[in-house]
């Protein structure tokens, strides 16, 4: 989301929030549900729950987008700051302390 903010020059907040949810929840769902429930639930049940929860979470993000705009606008006004992560290394695999 931080890189998307740089790419969009701080614009199109809805695309950043919903887009990151679409990708993040897809990765989360594909990893979590099979690991948590394989062997306990039937495969079709895992798939059904995975798909329905994915769409529920993405839909909820879309529904909450107007409230996100309100909160983000308020925080920018109060904090008088709009931070961009230009030099942040986002790799989770680095052992360097930056």
WOBELBEL-V143997 format. One record per backbone hydrogen bond with DSSP energy under -1.0 kcal/mol. CO is the residue of the C=O (numbers start at 0). NH is the residue of the N-H. If there is no record, write none. Layout:
((CO/NH) (CO/NH))
This chain:
((0/4) (1/5) (2/6) (3/7) (4/9) (5/8) (7/10) (11/15) (12/16) (13/17) (14/18) (15/19) (16/20) (17/21) (18/22) (19/23) (20/24) (21/25) (22/26) (23/27) (24/28) (25/29) (26/30) (27/31) (28/32) (30/34) (31/35) (32/36) (33/37) (36/39) (36/40) (41/45) (42/46) (43/47) (44/48) (45/49) (46/50) (47/51) (48/52) (49/53) (50/54) (51/55) (52/56) (53/57) (54/58) (55/59) (56/60) (57/61) (58/62) (59/63) (63/67) (64/68) (65/69) (66/70) (67/71) (68/72) (69/73) (70/74) (71/75) (72/76) (73/77) (74/78) (75/79) (83/85))
